[in-house]
């Protein structure tokens, strides 16, 4: 005689519960796998977004061969030079990077808006342009490393912020940089130094 806990007994409540539990565990595992896969895909797309150049000219293309004598020129009707736009991109991205890894709460952003724009339209010296471009590249790579850190949670609000998270800051860098690269392209067109 079979016991009442036998799986083959029709209508066995213990068996039904066991089957539901197994099905639920399998669904949870599949859901966890799907979430992990989605997270990796979001991370991959964010990294591509930060590199730029898909739907618009990328950083390398925009700053390449920008004549030194034109870097401090403010065309009529524009409030900034190529140098000021480039530095604004650098300062802002550097701020977002430092804010995003402000684990000890000691970092403080520059004062808005003055702290985010160079006052002078001209680079301070011959090397400043290339140094700014190099810093933008270096900080972008550092932010990419932060995105890929297994301890980083894209959606979790920063304890030191007021609702910001890593996903928002990544989108902010990409969006802000693309916007101002477009302005540099427009400025170069006005100056007659855009190669396309």
N, C-alpha and C positions, 0 to 999 in steps of 0.2 A: 504494500500500500504506500502511495506517495504521501509525503507530508504536505501540509497546507501551504508551506512556503515554496513549493515546487513551481518553477517558471511555467510548466505546461498546464497548470490548473487554470481553466478558463475563469476570467474575471478576478484573478488574484490581485488584490489592491497593492501588495508589496511589489509585484512584478510591474504593474503599471507605473508605480512611483519610480522604480529603478529605471524603466525605459525613458520616462520623462526626464529624469536626472541625467541619463546618458545623452539624450538628445539636446538638453539644455547646455551641457558641458561642451558638446561638439559645436553647438551654435556660438557659444561664448568664445571658444578657441578660434572659430572661423572669423567671428567679429573682431577679436583681438588682432588676428593676422591681417584682416582688411584694414583696420585702423593703422597698424604699423606700416602697411603698404602705402596707404594714403598719406601718412606722415612723411615717408621717404619721398613720395612723388611731390608733395608740397615743398619739401626741402630742396629737391632737385630743381623745381621750377623757380624757387626763390633765388637760388644760386645763379641760374641763367639770367634772371631778371636783374640781379645786381651787376652782372658783367655787362649787360646792356647790348645794344647793337642789333636786336632782332627787328624791331619796328622803327628804329631811328638810328642815326649815326652814334657810334660808341665813343667813349672818352678818347681812345687812342687816335681815332680818325679826326675828331673835332679839334684836338689841340696840336696835332701834327703839323709841322711846318708853319706855325703861326709866327709871322715875322716879328722879330724882337722890337723893331721900331714902331710896330702897331699895337703892341700889348697894352699900352697905357692910353690909347686913344679912345675918347668918348665921342662916338658919332653924334651929329646934331639930332636932338630929340630923344636920345637915350641917356639915362642917368648913371650909366656904369661903363667901364672899360672891360676888355677881355680879361685883364688881370683881376679886376674886382670880382668878376663872375667866377673865375677859376678858384680864387681864394675863398669865395663864399661857399662853393661846393666843398672845398677841403675843410674849412672850419666847421661847417654844419655836419658833415659826415663824421669828423673827429669827435664832435660833441655827442652825436647819436651813439657812436661806438663806446665812448666812455660812460655815457649814461646807462647803456645796456649791460655793462659789466660792473656797475657800481655796487658791488656786493657789500662793501663796508659802509656805504652811505656817505663817503667823504667827498665824492666828486660833485661839483656845482657847475652848472651850465653858464656860459657867458651871458651877459646882460643883453636882452633883446631890445632893439635890433642892432644896436651899435657894435656889440661884441661879435657879430657874425659877418661883418663887412669891413674890408680894409678901407681906411679913410682916403688914402692916396690912390689915384687912378693908375699910377706907374708902379711896376715892381721895384722894390728897394735896391736891387742889384741884378746883375746879369744872370746869376744862378737861381734866383728866386722862383722863376717860372718852372724850371725843371724840378726843383725841390718840391714845389707844390704838387706837381703831377705825380712825383714819386710817392709823396705822403698819401695822396688820394688812393693810389694803388695799394700801398702797404696797409692802410686802414681798412680798405675794402676786403683784403685778404684776411685781416684779423677778424673782421665781422663774419666772414664766411666760416672761419674756424669756430667762432662762437655758435653759429647756426648748426654746425655739424657736431658739436660737443654732445656726447650722449646724455650728459646731465642737463642740457638745455631743454626747456619746455616752451615750444612756440606760443602756446595759448595762455600760459600761466602769467597773471599780472605780476609785475615786479613789486616786491615788498616796499621798495624805496620810491615808487612812482605813485601816480594817481589813476591807475587803470591801464597804463601802457604795458605791452608785452613784446616779446621778441619778434613775433610775426608783424605787428604794427610797425616796429622800428625798421625792420627789413623793407617793408613796403614804402615807408617814409624815405629811406635812403634812395631806393630805386626811382621813386616818383620825383623826388626833389632834384636828384642828379639829372634825370632825363629832361625835366623842365628847363633847367639852366643850361644844359648842353644845347638845347634848341635855341636858347637866347644867344649863345656864343655863335652858333651857325648863322643866325639872322644878322648878328653884328658883323661877322666876317663877310657876309654877302654885301652889306652896306659899304664896308671898306674895300670891297672888290678883291678879297683875299681868300674866298672860298673856292676850292678846287673843283667843285662839281657844277 
